[in-house]
Amino acid sequence: MFLSVFEIFKIGVGPSSSHTMGPMVAAGRFLDLIRAAPFDVAGLRGSLHGSLAFTGVGHATDRATILGLAGFLPESYDHAQAEETLAAIRESGKVTPPGLPTLNFRPKDDLTFDYGPALPGHANGMILMATDAQGDVILQETYYSVGGGFVLTEKELAAGKDTDTGPPVPYPFKSAAEMLDMAKTSGKSVAQMKRANEISRGCSQSLAEGTARLWQVMDDCITRGLDTEGELPGGLRVKRRAKAIREQLEAERGMNLNAPHTINDWISTYAMAVNEENAAGGQVVTAPTNGAAGVMPAVIRYWLDHVPGAAPSKIEDFLLTAAAIGGLVKYNASISGAEAGCQAEVGSAAAMAAAGLCAVMGGSPEQVENAAEIALEHHLGMTCDPVKGLVQVPCIERNGLGAIKAISAASLALRGDGTHFVPLDSAIETMRQTGQDMHEKYKETSLGGLAVNVPNC
């Protein structure tokens, strides 16, 4: 099993990896399908199903789909250009994707929200269609946005998880138990094994440059969030708080009565800064999703700014270790809130961040696995119930608490010798089963939980 660090961590756009980035990617893939088809396509249609329908407006799913069909991609997204393009599409009822003729597409009529039963493959389903000059469908594909910006067609989903066709990697662990066995046999750390896997599919220079870019985008996102104030879009009138809290914390520096627990406020503020940017549609890194994008950057920033001996040169090890854990969670359970609740998003992010922090602070592979297990175990059962379908309440604060849990988990693991009662594999399997049993209304539909018990206006 191999999932690249650049698949777990993707540079993209808010507010949601599964509801914004995924549909945009799916639309891009459909355009490729049209380009390769022998038909004369005249128009486009689409339908959103399951969670993509129920929380689609709040997660900008319709907007992302429209822009995707116009040729936009998350990694090269330009906000100003997107606004101009959306306005032009709504006025003209047409899109002109690169490499294709102008196509009829009137979003109000041609993109529908289907609030009936979800499609059979996944809670996040969408169907895209191409039509001829008479309006008849001549090409159709079903896509599933399975979390973290990953997109699968109906056929790909049915094929199962072992679809990697690349060359063999030196350490192909599919479970935490296999990861620990390979670490023991090879004498390598989790990061060293993951690095060897990455280099076997690429090169050390591209890995170094890519991970440096990931951290740069994360850190820039924190900085923007800490410097920006105002109200978040969407109608809830949620005010950004990261800047004001940062200013309070800076004013309190050097005070004799400064409480030790104030460090938690710094950690939360770093995470909230990222998720406020995400909620505003800014550039973030999936870690492993947009909804959980603040946990990893907050823990790294905490480590760099507040832990003696922290060194930027170890950030690659942090990200590689975290990606190894994220790959295990995705392969054996889920990182999709629509599939398994927020335990799959913030819970997975906390496990990844705890493992990464433990590793760069000198933890053994056994301690790293323990740190990830502690963090995931104490997110089990967490629902995904965003108020008004927006990635704001409770999502922004939830990232702050997820980061604090991750740091606590790493610290506890480092106090032990790696021996512990519950294996990470058991925690991951429990998360999968819990998500399977969780009622659909608690899985990113905004039909239960806080979403129905808090006034939406």
Sine and cosine of phi, psi and omega as CSV:
sin_phi,cos_phi,sin_psi,cos_psi,sin_omega,cos_omega
0.00,0.00,0.79,-0.61,0.02,-1.00
-0.67,-0.74,0.86,-0.52,0.18,-0.98
-0.83,-0.56,0.85,-0.52,-0.05,-1.00
-0.92,0.38,0.46,-0.89,0.12,-0.99
-0.84,0.54,-0.47,0.88,-0.02,-1.00
-1.00,0.07,-0.05,1.00,0.20,-0.98
-1.00,-0.05,-0.62,0.78,0.05,-1.00
-0.94,0.35,-0.68,0.74,0.03,-1.00
-0.94,-0.33,0.91,-0.41,0.02,-1.00
-0.84,-0.55,0.65,-0.76,0.11,-0.99
-0.99,0.15,0.81,-0.58,-0.06,-1.00
-0.43,-0.90,-0.40,-0.92,-0.12,-0.99
-0.77,-0.64,0.56,-0.83,0.01,-1.00
-0.98,0.19,0.16,-0.99,0.18,0.98
-0.99,-0.13,-0.10,1.00,-0.10,-1.00
-0.60,-0.80,0.69,-0.72,0.05,-1.00
-0.96,0.29,-0.65,0.76,-0.04,-1.00
-0.99,0.12,-0.49,0.87,-0.07,-1.00
-0.98,-0.21,-0.30,0.95,0.01,-1.00
-0.92,-0.39,-0.88,0.48,-0.02,-1.00
-0.90,0.45,-0.72,0.70,-0.04,-1.00
-0.83,0.55,-0.81,0.59,0.03,-1.00
-0.87,0.49,-0.56,0.83,0.05,-1.00
-0.91,0.41,-0.67,0.74,0.05,-1.00
-0.90,0.43,-0.68,0.74,0.01,-1.00
-0.87,0.49,-0.68,0.74,0.02,-1.00
-0.89,0.46,-0.63,0.78,0.05,-1.00
-0.89,0.45,-0.65,0.76,0.03,-1.00
-0.91,0.41,-0.58,0.81,0.01,-1.00
-0.93,0.38,-0.60,0.80,0.08,-1.00
-0.88,0.48,-0.64,0.77,0.06,-1.00
-0.88,0.48,-0.62,0.78,0.02,-1.00
-0.89,0.45,-0.66,0.75,0.02,-1.00
-0.91,0.42,-0.68,0.74,-0.02,-1.00
-0.87,0.50,-0.53,0.85,-0.04,-1.00
-1.00,0.03,-0.12,0.99,-0.08,-1.00
-1.00,0.08,0.46,-0.89,-0.01,-1.00
-1.00,0.09,0.04,1.00,-0.11,-0.99
-1.00,0.04,0.37,-0.93,0.16,-0.99
-1.00,-0.06,0.98,-0.21,-0.06,-1.00
-1.00,0.03,0.69,-0.73,-0.01,-1.00
-0.89,-0.45,-0.38,0.92,-0.07,-1.00
-0.44,-0.90,0.17,-0.99,-0.03,-1.00
-0.77,-0.64,0.50,-0.86,0.13,-0.99
-0.60,-0.80,0.29,-0.96,0.06,-1.00
-0.36,-0.93,0.39,-0.92,0.10,-1.00
-0.67,-0.74,0.64,-0.77,-0.01,-1.00
-0.95,-0.31,0.68,-0.73,-0.13,-0.99
-0.77,-0.64,0.34,-0.94,0.07,-1.00
0.87,0.49,-0.71,-0.71,-0.03,-1.00
-0.89,0.46,-0.51,0.86,0.04,-1.00
-0.89,0.45,-0.48,0.88,0.06,-1.00
-0.99,0.13,-0.75,0.66,-0.13,-0.99
-0.91,0.42,-0.62,0.79,0.00,-1.00
-0.88,-0.48,0.36,0.93,-0.08,-1.00
-0.90,0.43,-0.68,0.74,-0.02,-1.00
-0.91,0.41,-0.72,0.69,0.00,-1.00
-0.90,0.43,-0.49,0.87,0.01,-1.00
-0.99,-0.10,0.11,0.99,0.02,-1.00
0.89,0.47,0.52,0.85,-0.01,-1.00
-0.92,0.40,-0.67,0.74,0.01,-1.00
-0.89,0.46,-0.71,0.70,0.02,-1.00
-0.86,0.51,-0.71,0.70,-0.03,-1.00
-0.90,0.43,-0.63,0.78,0.01,-1.00
-0.91,0.40,-0.70,0.71,0.02,-1.00
-0.86,0.51,-0.75,0.67,-0.02,-1.00
-0.91,0.40,-0.60,0.80,0.04,-1.00
-0.88,0.47,-0.64,0.77,0.03,-1.00
-0.95,0.31,-0.26,0.97,0.08,-1.00
-1.00,-0.03,-0.05,1.00,0.07,-1.00
0.96,-0.28,0.08,1.00,0.02,-1.00
-0.98,0.21,0.54,-0.84,0.07,-1.00
-0.77,-0.64,0.52,-0.86,-0.07,-1.00
-0.85,0.53,-0.65,0.76,-0.12,-0.99
-0.95,0.32,-0.33,0.94,0.00,-1.00
-0.86,-0.50,0.35,0.94,-0.11,-0.99
-0.89,0.46,0.75,-0.67,0.06,-1.00
-0.86,-0.51,0.91,-0.42,-0.14,-0.99
-0.89,0.46,-0.74,0.68,-0.04,-1.00
-0.88,0.47,-0.70,0.71,0.02,-1.00
-0.90,0.44,-0.61,0.80,0.02,-1.00
-0.89,0.47,-0.68,0.74,0.00,-1.00
-0.89,0.46,-0.69,0.73,0.02,-1.00
-0.89,0.45,-0.67,0.74,-0.02,-1.00
-0.91,0.40,-0.69,0.73,0.02,-1.00
-0.86,0.51,-0.70,0.71,0.00,-1.00
-0.88,0.48,-0.66,0.75,-0.01,-1.00
-0.92,0.40,-0.63,0.77,0.00,-1.00
-0.91,0.40,-0.69,0.73,-0.02,-1.00
-0.91,0.41,-0.52,0.85,0.00,-1.00
-0.98,0.19,-0.66,0.75,-0.11,-0.99
-1.00,-0.06,-0.43,0.90,-0.09,-1.00
0.95,0.32,0.47,0.88,-0.03,-1.00
-0.61,-0.79,0.45,-0.89,0.12,-0.99
-0.80,-0.60,0.49,-0.87,0.04,-1.00
-0.77,-0.64,0.99,0.15,-0.01,-1.00
-0.93,0.37,0.48,-0.88,0.04,-1.00
-0.83,0.55,0.72,-0.69,0.05,-1.00
0.98,0.19,0.14,0.99,0.01,-1.00
-0.71,-0.71,0.39,-0.92,0.05,-1.00
-0.95,0.30,0.17,-0.99,0.08,-1.00
-0.90,0.45,0.76,-0.65,-0.08,-1.00
-0.87,-0.49,0.59,-0.81,0.07,-1.00
-0.94,0.33,0.79,-0.62,0.06,-1.00
-0.31,-0.95,0.98,-0.22,0.02,-1.00
-0.96,-0.28,0.98,-0.19,-0.15,-0.99
-0.77,0.64,-0.64,0.77,-0.04,-1.00
-0.87,0.49,-0.56,0.83,-0.04,-1.00
-0.98,-0.21,-0.52,0.86,-0.18,-0.98
-0.99,-0.17,-0.08,1.00,0.08,-1.00
-0.84,-0.54,0.93,-0.36,-0.10,-0.99
-0.94,-0.35,0.50,-0.86,0.09,-1.00
-0.98,-0.22,0.91,-0.41,-0.02,-1.00
-0.99,-0.14,0.95,-0.32,-0.06,-1.00
-1.00,-0.05,0.23,0.97,0.07,-1.00
-0.99,0.17,-0.33,-0.94,0.02,-1.00
-0.85,0.53,0.55,-0.83,0.03,-1.00
-0.92,0.39,0.37,-0.93,0.11,-0.99
-0.90,0.44,0.44,-0.90,-0.18,-0.98
-0.91,0.41,-0.43,0.90,-0.14,-0.99
-0.98,0.19,-0.58,0.81,-0.12,-0.99
-0.23,-0.97,0.39,-0.92,0.00,-1.00
-0.91,0.42,-0.41,0.91,-0.01,-1.00
-0.97,-0.25,1.00,0.06,-0.05,-1.00
-0.88,-0.48,0.50,-0.87,0.07,-1.00
-0.51,-0.86,0.53,-0.85,0.03,-1.00
-0.87,-0.49,0.79,-0.61,0.05,-1.00
-0.91,-0.42,0.65,-0.76,-0.09,-1.00
-0.73,-0.68,0.56,-0.83,0.16,-0.99
-0.92,-0.40,0.64,-0.77,-0.06,-1.00
-0.86,-0.51,0.37,-0.93,0.06,-1.00
-1.00,0.01,-0.16,-0.99,-0.06,-1.00
-0.90,0.44,-0.42,0.91,0.02,-1.00
-1.00,0.05,-0.09,1.00,-0.01,-1.00
1.00,-0.02,0.12,0.99,0.03,-1.00
-0.99,0.12,0.60,-0.80,-0.01,-1.00
-0.96,0.28,0.83,-0.55,0.00,-1.00
-0.90,-0.44,-0.18,0.98,0.02,-1.00
-0.46,-0.89,0.72,-0.69,-0.05,-1.00
-0.54,-0.84,0.61,-0.79,0.07,-1.00
-0.58,-0.81,0.60,-0.80,0.08,-1.00
-0.98,-0.22,0.75,-0.67,0.00,-1.00
-0.84,-0.54,0.55,-0.84,0.09,-1.00
-0.85,-0.53,0.79,-0.61,0.06,-1.00
-1.00,-0.08,0.98,-0.22,-0.25,-0.97
-0.99,-0.11,0.23,0.97,0.06,-1.00
0.94,-0.35,0.61,-0.79,0.07,-1.00
0.93,0.38,0.32,0.95,-0.04,-1.00
1.00,0.09,0.01,1.00,0.06,-1.00
-0.97,0.24,0.70,-0.72,-0.01,-1.00
-0.77,-0.64,0.72,-0.70,0.04,-1.00
-0.78,-0.62,0.60,-0.80,0.17,-0.99
-0.97,0.24,0.17,-0.99,0.03,-1.00
-0.85,0.52,-0.66,0.75,-0.01,-1.00
-0.93,0.38,-0.67,0.74,0.00,-1.00
-0.90,0.43,-0.64,0.77,0.02,-1.00
-0.90,0.43,-0.66,0.75,0.00,-1.00
-0.92,0.39,-0.43,0.90,-0.03,-1.00
-0.94,0.33,-0.31,0.95,0.03,-1.00
1.00,-0.09,-0.07,-1.00,-0.14,-0.99
-0.99,0.12,-0.41,0.91,-0.06,-1.00
-1.00,0.05,0.93,0.36,-0.05,-1.00
-0.92,-0.39,0.17,0.98,0.01,-1.00
-0.94,0.34,0.87,-0.50,-0.04,-1.00
-0.95,-0.31,0.14,0.99,0.00,-1.00
-0.97,0.25,0.10,-0.99,0.02,-1.00
-0.90,0.43,0.41,-0.91,-0.02,-1.00
-0.86,0.51,0.56,-0.83,0.08,-1.00
-0.97,-0.24,0.42,-0.91,-0.08,-1.00
-0.93,0.38,-0.44,0.90,-0.04,-1.00
-0.76,-0.65,0.98,0.20,-0.12,-0.99
-1.00,0.05,0.81,0.58,-0.05,-1.00
-0.95,0.32,0.68,-0.73,0.02,-1.00
-0.94,-0.33,-0.06,1.00,-0.01,-1.00
-0.55,-0.83,0.27,-0.96,0.04,-1.00
-0.92,0.40,-0.58,0.82,0.03,-1.00
-0.88,0.47,-0.70,0.71,0.05,-1.00
-0.90,0.43,-0.63,0.78,0.02,-1.00
-0.86,0.51,-0.70,0.71,0.00,-1.00
-0.93,0.36,-0.62,0.78,0.04,-1.00
-0.89,0.46,-0.69,0.73,0.01,-1.00
-0.92,0.39,-0.60,0.80,0.04,-1.00
-0.90,0.44,-0.66,0.75,-0.01,-1.00
-0.92,0.40,-0.68,0.73,-0.02,-1.00
-0.92,0.38,-0.65,0.76,-0.09,-1.00
-1.00,0.05,-0.36,0.93,-0.09,-1.00
0.97,0.25,0.23,0.97,-0.03,-1.00
-0.99,-0.16,0.39,-0.92,0.11,-0.99
-0.98,0.18,0.18,-0.98,0.06,-1.00
-0.87,0.50,-0.69,0.72,0.00,-1.00
-0.89,0.46,-0.65,0.76,0.00,-1.00
-0.91,0.42,-0.64,0.77,0.04,-1.00
-0.92,0.40,-0.69,0.72,0.00,-1.00
-0.90,0.44,-0.63,0.78,0.03,-1.00
-0.89,0.45,-0.68,0.73,0.03,-1.00
-0.87,0.48,-0.65,0.76,0.05,-1.00
-0.89,0.46,-0.71,0.71,-0.03,-1.00
-0.90,0.45,-0.71,0.71,-0.05,-1.00
-0.92,0.39,-0.49,0.87,0.03,-1.00
-0.92,0.40,-0.34,0.94,0.04,-1.00
-0.96,-0.29,-0.04,1.00,-0.04,-1.00
-0.42,-0.91,-0.81,-0.59,0.05,-1.00
-0.47,-0.88,0.33,-0.94,-0.06,-1.00
-0.91,0.41,-0.55,0.84,-0.02,-1.00
-0.92,0.38,-0.72,0.70,0.01,-1.00
-0.91,0.41,-0.55,0.83,0.06,-1.00
-0.91,0.42,-0.73,0.68,-0.01,-1.00
-0.89,0.46,-0.71,0.70,-0.01,-1.00
-0.92,0.40,-0.63,0.77,-0.02,-1.00
-0.93,0.38,-0.70,0.72,0.01,-1.00
-0.93,0.36,-0.57,0.82,0.07,-1.00
-0.90,0.44,-0.63,0.77,0.03,-1.00
-0.91,0.42,-0.67,0.74,0.03,-1.00
-0.85,0.53,-0.75,0.66,-0.01,-1.00
-0.92,0.40,-0.58,0.81,0.01,-1.00
-0.88,0.48,-0.70,0.72,0.02,-1.00
-0.91,0.41,-0.66,0.75,0.05,-1.00
-0.86,0.50,-0.75,0.66,-0.06,-1.00
-0.91,0.40,-0.65,0.76,0.06,-1.00
-0.88,0.48,-0.60,0.80,0.01,-1.00
-0.91,0.42,-0.68,0.73,0.07,-1.00
-0.85,0.52,-0.74,0.67,-0.05,-1.00
-0.87,0.49,-0.71,0.70,0.03,-1.00
-0.87,0.49,-0.69,0.73,-0.01,-1.00
-0.90,0.43,-0.60,0.80,0.00,-1.00
-0.95,0.30,-0.34,0.94,-0.06,-1.00
-0.98,-0.21,-0.06,1.00,-0.13,-0.99
-0.92,-0.39,0.66,-0.75,0.09,-1.00
-0.81,-0.59,0.04,-1.00,0.00,-1.00
0.84,-0.54,-0.25,-0.97,-0.09,-1.00
-0.95,-0.32,0.67,-0.74,0.02,-1.00
-0.98,0.20,0.53,-0.85,-0.01,-1.00
-0.95,0.30,0.29,-0.96,0.13,-0.99
0.86,-0.52,-0.26,0.96,0.08,-1.00
0.97,-0.25,-0.23,0.97,0.03,-1.00
-0.98,0.20,-0.27,0.96,-0.02,-1.00
0.88,0.48,0.59,0.81,0.06,-1.00
-0.96,0.28,0.78,-0.63,0.00,-1.00
-1.00,-0.02,0.64,-0.76,0.14,-0.99
-0.89,0.45,0.66,-0.75,-0.04,-1.00
-0.86,-0.52,-0.27,0.96,-0.14,-0.99
-0.86,0.51,-0.69,0.73,-0.05,-1.00
-0.89,0.46,-0.72,0.69,-0.03,-1.00
-0.91,0.42,-0.64,0.77,0.01,-1.00
-0.92,0.39,-0.67,0.74,0.05,-1.00
-0.85,0.53,-0.70,0.72,-0.01,-1.00
-0.89,0.45,-0.63,0.78,0.05,-1.00
-0.90,0.43,-0.70,0.72,-0.02,-1.00
-0.91,0.42,-0.63,0.77,0.02,-1.00
-0.92,0.39,-0.58,0.81,0.02,-1.00
-0.93,0.37,-0.45,0.89,-0.04,-1.00
-1.00,0.05,-0.13,0.99,-0.03,-1.00
-0.87,0.49,0.68,-0.74,0.04,-1.00
1.00,0.07,-0.10,1.00,0.02,-1.00
-0.96,0.28,0.68,-0.73,-0.05,-1.00
-0.90,0.43,-0.47,0.88,-0.08,-1.00
-0.99,-0.15,0.32,0.95,0.00,-1.00
-0.92,0.38,0.87,-0.49,-0.09,-1.00
-0.96,0.29,0.60,-0.80,0.00,-1.00
-0.84,0.54,-0.55,0.84,-0.06,-1.00
-0.95,0.31,-0.06,1.00,0.06,-1.00
-0.86,0.52,-0.44,0.90,0.02,-1.00
-0.85,0.53,-0.53,0.85,0.04,-1.00
-0.89,0.46,-0.55,0.83,0.01,-1.00
-0.93,0.36,-0.61,0.79,0.08,-1.00
-0.88,0.48,-0.73,0.68,-0.02,-1.00
-0.86,0.50,-0.74,0.67,-0.01,-1.00
-0.89,0.46,-0.63,0.77,-0.04,-1.00
-0.92,0.40,-0.64,0.77,0.07,-1.00
-0.86,0.52,-0.73,0.69,-0.02,-1.00
-0.92,0.40,-0.69,0.72,-0.01,-1.00
-0.90,0.44,-0.57,0.82,0.04,-1.00
-0.85,0.52,-0.69,0.72,0.01,-1.00
-0.91,0.42,-0.73,0.69,-0.10,-1.00
-0.97,0.24,-0.36,0.93,0.18,-0.98
-0.94,0.35,-0.64,0.77,0.09,-1.00
-0.89,0.46,-0.68,0.74,0.02,-1.00
-0.87,0.49,-0.71,0.70,-0.01,-1.00
-0.89,0.46,-0.47,0.88,0.01,-1.00
-1.00,0.07,0.04,1.00,0.01,-1.00
0.99,0.12,0.38,0.92,-0.02,-1.00
-0.99,0.13,0.01,-1.00,-0.01,-1.00
-0.99,0.15,0.80,-0.59,0.01,-1.00
-0.68,-0.73,0.09,-1.00,0.12,-0.99
-0.91,-0.41,0.80,-0.59,0.09,-1.00
-0.87,0.49,0.75,-0.66,-0.09,-1.00
-0.49,-0.87,0.89,0.46,0.02,1.00
-1.00,-0.01,-0.06,1.00,0.01,-1.00
-0.77,-0.64,0.17,-0.99,0.08,-1.00
-0.94,0.35,-0.65,0.76,-0.01,-1.00
-0.88,0.47,-0.37,0.93,0.03,-1.00
-0.91,-0.42,0.37,0.93,-0.15,-0.99
-0.93,0.36,-0.28,0.96,-0.07,-1.00
-1.00,0.07,-0.32,0.95,-0.12,-0.99
-0.91,0.42,-0.83,0.56,-0.05,-1.00
-0.87,0.50,-0.79,0.61,0.00,-1.00
-0.86,0.52,-0.61,0.80,-0.01,-1.00
-0.90,0.43,-0.66,0.75,-0.01,-1.00
-0.94,0.35,-0.64,0.77,0.04,-1.00
-0.91,0.42,-0.69,0.72,-0.01,-1.00
-0.91,0.42,-0.64,0.77,0.08,-1.00
-0.85,0.52,-0.74,0.67,-0.03,-1.00
-0.88,0.47,-0.72,0.69,-0.04,-1.00
-0.92,0.38,-0.64,0.77,-0.14,-0.99
-1.00,-0.02,-0.35,0.94,-0.17,-0.99
-0.79,-0.62,-0.16,0.99,-0.05,-1.00
-0.96,-0.30,0.87,-0.50,0.03,-1.00
-0.85,0.52,0.67,-0.74,0.04,-1.00
1.00,0.03,-0.07,1.00,0.02,-1.00
-0.92,0.40,0.62,-0.78,-0.04,-1.00
-0.68,-0.73,0.75,-0.66,0.03,-1.00
-0.82,0.57,-0.44,0.90,-0.01,-1.00
-0.90,0.44,-0.29,0.96,-0.01,-1.00
-1.00,-0.08,0.00,1.00,-0.05,-1.00
-0.88,0.47,-0.59,0.81,0.04,-1.00
-0.87,0.50,-0.69,0.73,0.05,-1.00
-0.87,0.49,-0.65,0.76,0.02,-1.00
-0.86,0.51,-0.77,0.63,-0.06,-1.00
-0.92,0.38,-0.62,0.78,0.01,-1.00
-0.91,0.41,-0.68,0.73,0.03,-1.00
-0.89,0.45,-0.71,0.70,0.01,-1.00
-0.88,0.47,-0.65,0.76,0.00,-1.00
-0.91,0.41,-0.57,0.82,0.05,-1.00
-0.88,0.48,-0.70,0.72,0.01,-1.00
-0.93,0.36,-0.68,0.73,0.03,-1.00
-0.87,0.50,-0.61,0.79,0.05,-1.00
-0.89,0.45,-0.64,0.76,0.04,-1.00
-0.89,0.45,-0.67,0.74,-0.01,-1.00
-0.91,0.42,-0.71,0.70,-0.03,-1.00
-0.91,0.42,-0.67,0.74,-0.05,-1.00
-0.93,0.37,-0.63,0.77,-0.13,-0.99
-0.98,-0.19,-0.17,0.99,0.01,-1.00
-0.56,-0.83,-0.96,-0.29,-0.04,-1.00
-0.23,-0.97,0.47,-0.88,0.18,-0.98
-0.89,-0.45,0.32,0.95,-0.06,-1.00
-0.98,-0.21,0.84,-0.54,0.05,-1.00
-0.91,0.42,-0.52,0.86,0.01,-1.00
-0.96,0.29,-0.30,0.95,0.00,-1.00
-0.99,-0.17,-0.58,0.82,-0.12,-0.99
-0.65,-0.76,0.22,0.97,0.01,-1.00
0.99,0.16,-0.06,-1.00,-0.08,-1.00
-0.96,0.29,-0.24,0.97,0.14,-0.99
-0.85,0.53,-0.50,0.87,-0.01,-1.00
-0.99,0.17,-0.30,0.95,-0.01,-1.00
-0.97,-0.23,-0.96,0.26,0.00,-1.00
-0.91,0.40,-0.58,0.81,0.05,-1.00
-0.88,0.47,-0.72,0.69,0.04,-1.00
-0.90,0.44,-0.67,0.74,0.00,-1.00
-0.88,0.48,-0.66,0.75,0.01,-1.00
-0.91,0.42,-0.65,0.76,0.03,-1.00
-0.89,0.45,-0.67,0.74,0.02,-1.00
-0.90,0.43,-0.72,0.69,-0.02,-1.00
-0.91,0.41,-0.63,0.77,0.02,-1.00
-0.89,0.46,-0.68,0.73,0.02,-1.00
-0.90,0.44,-0.70,0.71,0.00,-1.00
-0.88,0.47,-0.70,0.71,0.00,-1.00
-0.91,0.42,-0.68,0.73,0.02,-1.00
-0.86,0.51,-0.66,0.75,-0.04,-1.00
-0.90,0.43,-0.74,0.67,-0.08,-1.00
-0.97,0.25,-0.21,0.98,0.08,-1.00
-0.99,-0.12,0.26,0.96,0.13,-0.99
0.99,-0.10,0.19,0.98,-0.03,-1.00
-0.94,0.35,0.55,-0.84,0.08,-1.00
-0.97,0.24,0.25,-0.97,0.08,-1.00
-0.81,0.59,-0.61,0.79,0.02,-1.00
-0.91,0.41,-0.64,0.77,0.04,-1.00
-0.93,0.36,-0.60,0.80,0.05,-1.00
-0.88,0.48,-0.73,0.68,0.02,-1.00
-0.89,0.46,-0.63,0.77,0.03,-1.00
-0.90,0.44,-0.69,0.72,0.01,-1.00
-0.86,0.50,-0.71,0.71,0.01,-1.00
-0.89,0.45,-0.65,0.76,-0.01,-1.00
-0.90,0.43,-0.70,0.71,0.00,-1.00
-0.86,0.51,-0.73,0.68,-0.04,-1.00
-0.90,0.45,-0.69,0.72,-0.02,-1.00
-0.94,0.34,-0.67,0.74,-0.04,-1.00
-0.83,0.56,-0.59,0.80,-0.09,-1.00
-1.00,-0.08,0.33,0.94,0.25,-0.97
-0.87,-0.49,-0.02,1.00,-0.07,-1.00
-0.85,0.53,0.70,-0.71,0.03,-1.00
1.00,0.02,-0.05,1.00,-0.04,-1.00
-0.93,0.36,0.81,-0.59,-0.03,-1.00
-0.99,0.10,0.28,-0.96,0.11,-0.99
-0.91,-0.42,0.97,-0.24,-0.13,-0.99
-0.68,-0.73,0.86,0.50,-0.09,-1.00
-0.91,0.42,0.77,-0.64,0.01,-1.00
-0.91,0.42,0.78,-0.63,-0.02,-1.00
0.86,0.51,0.32,0.95,0.02,-1.00
0.95,0.32,0.24,0.97,-0.01,-1.00
-0.99,-0.12,0.54,-0.84,-0.01,-1.00
-1.00,0.05,0.89,0.46,-0.09,-1.00
-0.74,-0.67,-0.87,0.49,-0.01,-1.00
-0.89,-0.45,0.87,-0.49,0.12,0.99
-0.99,-0.10,0.23,0.97,-0.24,-0.97
-0.87,0.49,-0.65,0.76,-0.10,-1.00
-0.91,0.42,-0.79,0.61,0.03,-1.00
-0.90,0.43,-0.57,0.82,-0.06,-1.00
-0.87,0.50,-0.55,0.83,0.06,-1.00
-0.91,0.41,-0.63,0.78,0.04,-1.00
-0.87,0.49,-0.72,0.70,0.00,-1.00
-0.94,0.35,-0.54,0.84,0.07,-1.00
-0.90,0.44,-0.63,0.78,0.03,-1.00
-0.92,0.40,-0.67,0.74,0.03,-1.00
-0.88,0.47,-0.69,0.73,0.04,-1.00
-0.89,0.46,-0.64,0.77,-0.01,-1.00
-0.88,0.48,-0.70,0.71,0.00,-1.00
-0.92,0.40,-0.66,0.75,0.04,-1.00
-0.89,0.46,-0.64,0.77,0.00,-1.00
-0.90,0.43,-0.69,0.72,0.03,-1.00
-0.89,0.46,-0.67,0.75,-0.01,-1.00
-0.90,0.44,-0.69,0.72,0.03,-1.00
-0.89,0.46,-0.68,0.73,-0.01,-1.00
-0.89,0.45,-0.63,0.78,0.00,-1.00
-0.94,0.35,-0.37,0.93,0.06,-1.00
-0.97,0.23,-0.24,0.97,0.00,-1.00
-0.95,-0.31,-0.19,-0.98,-0.01,-1.00
-0.94,-0.35,0.23,0.97,-0.01,-1.00
0.99,-0.10,-0.24,0.97,0.05,-1.00
-0.98,0.21,0.78,-0.63,0.01,-1.00
-0.41,-0.91,0.19,-0.98,-0.20,-0.98
-0.99,0.12,-0.72,0.69,-0.08,-1.00
-0.98,-0.17,0.90,-0.44,0.04,-1.00
-0.93,0.36,0.46,-0.89,0.05,-1.00
-0.85,0.52,-0.63,0.78,0.02,-1.00
-0.85,0.53,-0.61,0.79,0.02,-1.00
-0.93,0.37,-0.62,0.78,0.04,-1.00
-0.91,0.42,-0.65,0.76,0.02,-1.00
-0.91,0.42,-0.70,0.71,0.03,-1.00
-0.90,0.43,-0.61,0.79,0.04,-1.00
-0.90,0.44,-0.64,0.77,0.05,-1.00
-0.88,0.47,-0.67,0.74,0.02,-1.00
-0.87,0.49,-0.74,0.67,-0.01,-1.00
-0.90,0.43,-0.65,0.76,0.01,-1.00
-0.89,0.45,-0.67,0.74,0.05,-1.00
-0.89,0.45,-0.62,0.78,0.02,-1.00
-0.90,0.44,-0.63,0.78,-0.04,-1.00
-0.99,0.13,-0.32,0.95,-0.07,-1.00
-0.90,0.44,0.69,-0.73,0.02,-1.00
-0.89,0.46,0.61,-0.79,-0.07,-1.00
-0.84,0.54,-0.51,0.86,-0.07,-1.00
-0.93,0.37,-0.24,0.97,0.04,-1.00
-0.98,-0.18,0.23,0.97,-0.06,-1.00
-0.85,-0.53,0.95,0.31,0.16,-0.99
0.88,0.47,0.55,0.84,0.09,-1.00
-0.96,-0.28,-0.22,0.98,-0.08,-1.00
0.87,0.50,0.48,0.88,0.03,-1.00
-0.97,-0.26,0.03,1.00,0.00,-1.00
-0.45,-0.89,0.05,-1.00,0.08,-1.00
0.93,0.38,-0.59,-0.81,-0.02,-1.00
-0.86,0.50,-0.50,0.87,-0.07,-1.00
-0.87,0.48,-0.44,0.90,0.00,-1.00
-0.94,-0.35,-0.09,1.00,-0.02,-1.00
-0.94,-0.34,0.05,1.00,0.06,-1.00
-0.85,-0.53,0.73,-0.68,0.05,-1.00
-0.84,0.54,0.71,-0.71,-0.06,-1.00
-1.00,0.00,0.10,0.99,0.00,-1.00
-0.47,-0.88,0.00,0.00,0.00,0.00
